[in-house]
């Protein structure tokens, strides 16, 4: 399993935790943020710059779509990247 695979799993777990907020639960999102940040810091130097841009801007949905190879579904933001 690669670091990108681990990162995709962490992003999916984060999205699952966020989806429980509306069900009157209070998930520990900081745990997810910290885990994702740790994985980002461990990515190799040659990691795609677009992916790093999404991760540094905390655009986790875009990062997930990128990792899933679904780039055509990524909505461009105000930075026009």
N, C-alpha and C positions, 0 to 999 in steps of 0.2 A: 504494500500500500504506500502510495506517495504522499508527500506533504499536501499536495493539492487535493488528494482523496480525503485526507483527514480534515482539511479545511471545508470541503463540501459537506462532509458529515456534520461538522460543527455548525455550519450555516443552516442546514436543514433542522438541526436540533434547536437552534435559536428561533427559527420561524415557527416551529411547533410550540415552543414555550410562549412566544408572543401571541399565538392564536388562542391560548388558554386564558388570556387576560380578560376577555369578555365573558368568561364563565365564572366570574367572581372569585378567581384565584389570583394569587400574587406570586408568580414565579420569580426566582432569583435570576433576573436578567444580567446582573453584573457578573455572575459566574460565567455566563455565555460570552459576554463582551471580553472578559479577561482571557478566556480560553481562545477565542478567535484572535485576539491581539497577540497572544503567545505564538499561535501557529503562523500568523503573518510574519512575525519576527524571525521565524525559522525557515521561511521560504528561501530557495536558492537565489543568488544574485542575478541569474538570468531569467527570472520570472517575468512573464509578459507585463509590460508597462501598463497596459489597459486594465488588467486584473489588479495590479497594485494601486492604480488610480481609484478604482471602485472601493477597494478595501480601506484605503487611507481616508476616503470621504465617507466611510461607513455606509456605502451603498450596497448593502448586503444582498438585496434581491438581484441587483445587476451582477454582482460577483458570482452568485449562485448560477444565474443564467449563463454567464461566461463559462464557468466550470462545467456546466452541462452541455456545452457546445451549442447553445441556443442564442447566439449573438444577434440574430435577426429580430429577436423579440425584445432586445434591450432598447428602451426609450432613451433618447438623447436628452441630457439635462441642460441646464442653463450655461454650463461651461463649454458646451458644444464639442465635447470629445467623442 
